[in-house]
Amino acid sequence: MQHRHHLLRACFTASVIGTLLASTCAQAWADDVDKAKPLGLRKIMQDLGRNMQGITDGISREDWELMAKVAPLIADHPQPPMGEKMRILSFVGSDAGKFRGRDEKTNQAVRALGQAAARSDGQAVISSFAALQTACLGCHQSFRKPFLEHFYGQR
C-alpha cells in the first residue's frame, strides 16, 4: 500500500511538472512566434514606401495630379490594430511624445505637399517633399533599429 502511495505521488508530481514545463514551453514558443510574426505596421510601412516612390515619380514627371492623389494616402495611412498599437506605444515608452511629434511633422509635410501639387507649385512640392523625407529619416534614425531589435530580434 505504501509503495502504491509513493508511486501515485511520483506520477502526480511528474504530471504536474510535465504540465508546467509544457505550459512554459508553449508560452515561450508563442512569445517567439509573436515576436517573429510581422506586425501590421510592417505592411503599412511598405505601402508608405511605395507611395513615397509614387511621389518621387510624380515629381520627376511634374505629374501634379498623381502627387495630389498619393499625398492623402500617406497622410491618412491605416493605423495598426489597437493591440499592436498598444504594444508599440508600450515599447516606445517615455519617447511616445517624440514618436507622435515625428508623425505629426510627417503629416504636416505631406499635407503641404498635396496642397502644393494641387496648385501645380513645383517649388513648394519639392520643399515639402524635402521636409517629408527629413521627418521620415528622423523617425527612422530614432526608432527603426531598436524597434527591429525588439519586435523581430534583428540587429
C-alpha positions as CSV (number, residue, x, y, z in Angstrom):
1,M,0.0,0.0,0.0
2,Q,2.8,2.4,0.9
3,H,4.6,1.5,-2.3
4,R,1.4,2.3,-4.3
5,H,1.0,5.7,-2.5
6,H,4.6,6.7,-3.4
7,L,4.1,5.6,-7.0
8,L,0.9,7.6,-7.2
9,R,2.6,10.6,-5.7
10,A,5.5,10.3,-8.0
11,C,3.2,10.0,-11.0
12,F,1.2,13.0,-9.9
13,T,4.4,15.1,-9.3
14,A,5.7,14.1,-12.7
15,S,2.4,15.0,-14.3
16,V,2.4,18.5,-12.6
17,I,6.0,19.1,-13.6
18,G,5.3,18.0,-17.2
19,T,2.2,20.2,-17.4
20,L,4.2,23.2,-16.1
21,L,7.1,22.6,-18.5
22,A,4.7,22.1,-21.4
23,S,2.9,25.3,-20.5
24,T,6.2,27.2,-20.1
25,C,7.5,25.9,-23.4
26,A,4.2,26.7,-25.1
27,Q,4.3,30.3,-23.8
28,A,7.9,30.7,-24.8
29,W,7.1,29.4,-28.3
30,A,4.0,31.7,-28.5
31,D,6.2,34.7,-27.5
32,D,8.8,33.7,-30.1
33,V,6.1,33.4,-32.8
34,D,4.6,36.7,-31.6
35,K,8.0,38.4,-31.9
36,A,8.8,36.8,-35.3
37,K,5.3,37.4,-36.8
38,P,5.4,40.6,-38.8
39,L,3.4,43.4,-37.2
40,G,0.7,45.1,-39.3
41,L,2.9,48.1,-39.1
42,R,5.3,46.4,-41.5
43,K,2.8,46.3,-44.3
44,I,1.8,49.9,-43.5
45,M,5.4,51.0,-43.8
46,Q,5.8,49.0,-47.1
47,D,2.7,50.8,-48.5
48,L,4.1,54.1,-47.4
49,G,7.4,53.3,-49.2
50,R,5.5,52.6,-52.4
51,N,3.5,55.8,-52.0
52,M,6.7,57.8,-51.4
53,Q,8.1,56.3,-54.7
54,G,4.9,57.5,-56.3
55,I,5.5,61.0,-55.1
56,T,9.1,60.8,-56.4
57,D,7.8,59.6,-59.8
58,G,5.3,62.4,-59.8
59,I,8.0,65.0,-59.1
60,S,10.2,63.7,-61.8
61,R,7.4,63.9,-64.4
62,E,5.7,67.0,-62.9
63,D,2.5,64.9,-62.5
64,W,0.7,67.2,-60.1
65,E,-2.5,65.1,-60.3
66,L,-0.6,61.9,-59.2
67,M,1.0,63.7,-56.3
68,A,-2.2,65.3,-55.2
69,K,-3.8,61.8,-55.3
70,V,-1.0,60.0,-53.5
71,A,-0.3,62.5,-50.7
72,P,-3.5,61.7,-48.8
73,L,-2.6,58.0,-48.9
74,I,0.5,58.9,-47.0
75,A,-1.2,61.4,-44.6
76,D,-4.2,59.2,-43.9
77,H,-2.4,55.8,-43.9
78,P,-4.0,53.0,-42.0
79,Q,-3.2,52.5,-38.3
80,P,-2.0,49.3,-36.8
81,P,-4.6,47.2,-34.9
82,M,-5.3,48.6,-31.4
83,G,-3.5,45.7,-29.6
84,E,-0.4,46.2,-31.8
85,K,-0.6,50.0,-31.3
86,M,-0.6,49.5,-27.5
87,R,2.5,47.1,-27.8
88,I,4.3,49.7,-29.9
89,L,3.5,52.6,-27.6
90,S,4.5,50.5,-24.6
91,F,7.8,49.7,-26.3
92,V,8.3,53.4,-27.2
93,G,7.5,54.3,-23.5
94,S,8.7,57.7,-22.5
95,D,9.6,58.6,-26.1
96,A,5.9,58.3,-27.1
97,G,5.7,62.1,-27.3
98,K,8.8,62.2,-29.6
99,F,7.3,59.4,-31.7
100,R,4.0,61.3,-32.1
101,G,5.7,64.5,-32.8
102,R,7.7,63.0,-35.6
103,D,4.5,61.5,-37.0
104,E,2.8,65.0,-36.8
105,K,5.7,66.6,-38.7
106,T,5.4,63.9,-41.4
107,N,1.7,64.6,-41.7
108,Q,2.1,68.3,-41.9
109,A,4.8,68.0,-44.6
110,V,2.8,65.5,-46.8
111,R,-0.4,67.7,-46.5
112,A,1.6,70.7,-47.6
113,L,2.9,68.6,-50.5
114,G,-0.6,67.6,-51.5
115,Q,-1.8,71.2,-51.4
116,A,1.3,72.4,-53.4
117,A,0.7,69.7,-56.0
118,A,-3.0,70.7,-56.3
119,R,-1.7,74.2,-57.2
120,S,0.9,72.8,-59.6
121,D,3.6,74.6,-57.5
122,G,6.7,72.6,-58.2
123,Q,9.0,74.6,-55.8
124,A,6.6,74.1,-52.9
125,V,6.2,70.4,-53.8
126,I,10.0,69.9,-53.7
127,S,10.3,71.9,-50.5
128,S,7.5,69.9,-48.8
129,F,9.0,66.7,-50.1
130,A,12.3,67.6,-48.5
131,A,10.6,68.3,-45.2
132,L,8.7,65.0,-45.5
133,Q,11.8,63.0,-46.2
134,T,13.6,64.7,-43.3
135,A,10.7,63.8,-41.0
136,C,10.8,60.2,-42.1
137,L,14.5,60.0,-41.7
138,G,14.4,61.5,-38.2
139,C,11.8,58.9,-37.1
140,H,13.7,56.0,-38.7
141,Q,17.0,57.1,-37.1
142,S,15.4,57.4,-33.7
143,F,13.2,54.3,-33.7
144,R,13.9,51.8,-36.5
145,K,16.9,49.9,-35.1
146,P,15.6,49.5,-31.6
147,F,12.1,48.6,-33.0
148,L,13.5,45.9,-35.3
149,E,15.7,44.5,-32.4
150,H,12.7,44.4,-30.0
151,F,10.0,43.1,-32.3
152,Y,12.0,41.0,-34.7
153,G,15.3,40.2,-33.0
154,Q,17.2,41.8,-35.8
155,R,20.5,43.5,-35.1
